[in-house]
Amino acid sequence: MKRKRVMQVYLNDEEYQQVIASSELAGLSISTFARNVCLGSKIASREDAMARRELLKVNADLGRLGGLLKQTITASGDREKIRPLLLDIEKTQAELKAKIRAI
């Protein structure tokens, strides 16, 4: 759909700089950013996306660590020493997933 309408808004220098900075964080043009904000769309910043990816990597690392600990339990048969570590890993993974969803 072709856009034909133009909106004007008056800003002071500080407000204008804030709009520019926010649009750059979101990786959007000023026009697209302003349109999305005015229409109530959620604006995700590139920093949020990068943080989400990093948290997902940490979560995967914790999963691999848990797998290695389970192998150690199987090989050594010493469940009582390693079981608390596995529980801590599971708890940390649950916390990470909650943080990722919040971003």
C-alpha positions as a Markdown table, in Angstrom:
| # | Residue | x | y | z |
|---|---|---|---|---|
| 1 | Met | 0.0 | 0.0 | 0.0 |
| 2 | Lys | 1.4 | 3.3 | -1.0 |
| 3 | Arg | 1.8 | 5.9 | 1.7 |
| 4 | Lys | 0.7 | 9.4 | 0.7 |
| 5 | Arg | 0.1 | 11.2 | 4.0 |
| 6 | Val | 2.8 | 13.2 | 5.7 |
| 7 | Met | 2.7 | 14.1 | 9.4 |
| 8 | Gln | 4.8 | 16.9 | 10.9 |
| 9 | Val | 5.9 | 17.1 | 14.5 |
| 10 | Tyr | 7.8 | 19.9 | 16.2 |
| 11 | Leu | 10.7 | 18.8 | 18.4 |
| 12 | Asn | 13.3 | 20.7 | 20.3 |
| 13 | Asp | 17.0 | 19.7 | 19.7 |
| 14 | Glu | 17.1 | 17.3 | 22.6 |
| 15 | Glu | 13.9 | 15.5 | 21.6 |
| 16 | Tyr | 15.1 | 15.3 | 18.0 |
| 17 | Gln | 18.4 | 13.7 | 19.1 |
| 18 | Gln | 16.5 | 11.2 | 21.3 |
| 19 | Val | 14.4 | 10.2 | 18.3 |
| 20 | Ile | 17.5 | 9.8 | 16.1 |
| 21 | Ala | 19.3 | 7.7 | 18.8 |
| 22 | Ser | 16.3 | 5.5 | 19.4 |
| 23 | Ser | 15.8 | 4.9 | 15.7 |
| 24 | Glu | 19.5 | 4.0 | 15.3 |
| 25 | Leu | 19.3 | 1.5 | 18.2 |
| 26 | Ala | 16.3 | -0.1 | 16.6 |
| 27 | Gly | 18.1 | -0.2 | 13.2 |
| 28 | Leu | 15.3 | 1.7 | 11.5 |
| 29 | Ser | 15.0 | 4.8 | 9.5 |
| 30 | Ile | 13.5 | 7.8 | 11.4 |
| 31 | Ser | 10.3 | 7.5 | 9.3 |
| 32 | Thr | 9.8 | 3.8 | 10.0 |
| 33 | Phe | 10.7 | 4.2 | 13.6 |
| 34 | Ala | 8.2 | 7.1 | 14.1 |
| 35 | Arg | 5.5 | 5.3 | 12.2 |
| 36 | Asn | 5.9 | 2.1 | 14.3 |
| 37 | Val | 5.9 | 4.0 | 17.5 |
| 38 | Cys | 2.8 | 6.1 | 16.6 |
| 39 | Leu | 1.0 | 2.9 | 15.5 |
| 40 | Gly | 1.9 | 1.2 | 18.8 |
| 41 | Ser | 4.2 | -1.5 | 17.4 |
| 42 | Lys | 6.8 | -2.9 | 19.7 |
| 43 | Ile | 10.3 | -1.6 | 18.9 |
| 44 | Ala | 13.1 | -4.1 | 19.5 |
| 45 | Ser | 16.6 | -2.7 | 19.6 |
| 46 | Arg | 19.5 | -4.4 | 18.0 |
| 47 | Glu | 21.1 | -4.5 | 21.4 |
| 48 | Asp | 18.2 | -6.5 | 22.7 |
| 49 | Ala | 18.5 | -9.0 | 19.9 |
| 50 | Met | 22.3 | -9.4 | 20.5 |
| 51 | Ala | 21.7 | -9.8 | 24.2 |
| 52 | Arg | 19.1 | -12.5 | 23.5 |
| 53 | Arg | 21.5 | -14.4 | 21.3 |
| 54 | Glu | 24.3 | -14.2 | 23.9 |
| 55 | Leu | 21.9 | -15.5 | 26.6 |
| 56 | Leu | 20.8 | -18.3 | 24.3 |
| 57 | Lys | 24.5 | -19.3 | 23.8 |
| 58 | Val | 25.0 | -19.3 | 27.6 |
| 59 | Asn | 21.9 | -21.5 | 28.0 |
| 60 | Ala | 23.2 | -23.9 | 25.4 |
| 61 | Asp | 26.6 | -24.0 | 27.2 |
| 62 | Leu | 24.8 | -24.8 | 30.4 |
| 63 | Gly | 23.0 | -27.6 | 28.7 |
| 64 | Arg | 26.2 | -29.1 | 27.4 |
| 65 | Leu | 27.8 | -28.8 | 30.9 |
| 66 | Gly | 24.8 | -30.7 | 32.3 |
| 67 | Gly | 25.2 | -33.4 | 29.7 |
| 68 | Leu | 28.8 | -33.8 | 30.7 |
| 69 | Leu | 28.0 | -34.0 | 34.3 |
| 70 | Lys | 25.4 | -36.7 | 33.6 |
| 71 | Gln | 28.0 | -38.7 | 31.7 |
| 72 | Thr | 30.3 | -38.3 | 34.8 |
| 73 | Ile | 27.5 | -39.7 | 37.0 |
| 74 | Thr | 27.1 | -42.6 | 34.7 |
| 75 | Ala | 30.8 | -43.3 | 34.6 |
| 76 | Ser | 31.6 | -42.9 | 38.2 |
| 77 | Gly | 28.3 | -43.8 | 39.9 |
| 78 | Asp | 28.8 | -40.9 | 42.4 |
| 79 | Arg | 25.3 | -39.3 | 42.1 |
| 80 | Glu | 25.3 | -37.5 | 45.4 |
| 81 | Lys | 28.2 | -35.2 | 44.7 |
| 82 | Ile | 27.1 | -34.2 | 41.2 |
| 83 | Arg | 23.3 | -34.1 | 41.6 |
| 84 | Pro | 23.3 | -30.6 | 43.4 |
| 85 | Leu | 25.4 | -29.2 | 40.5 |
| 86 | Leu | 22.8 | -30.5 | 38.0 |
| 87 | Leu | 20.0 | -28.9 | 40.0 |
| 88 | Asp | 21.9 | -25.6 | 40.0 |
| 89 | Ile | 22.3 | -25.8 | 36.2 |
| 90 | Glu | 18.6 | -26.5 | 35.7 |
| 91 | Lys | 17.7 | -23.6 | 38.0 |
| 92 | Thr | 20.1 | -21.2 | 36.2 |
| 93 | Gln | 18.7 | -22.3 | 32.8 |
| 94 | Ala | 15.2 | -21.6 | 34.0 |
| 95 | Glu | 16.3 | -18.1 | 35.1 |
| 96 | Leu | 18.0 | -17.5 | 31.8 |
| 97 | Lys | 15.0 | -18.5 | 29.8 |
| 98 | Ala | 12.8 | -16.1 | 31.9 |
| 99 | Lys | 15.3 | -13.3 | 31.2 |
| 100 | Ile | 15.4 | -14.0 | 27.5 |
| 101 | Arg | 11.6 | -13.9 | 27.3 |
| 102 | Ala | 11.6 | -10.6 | 29.2 |
| 103 | Ile | 13.9 | -9.0 | 26.6 |
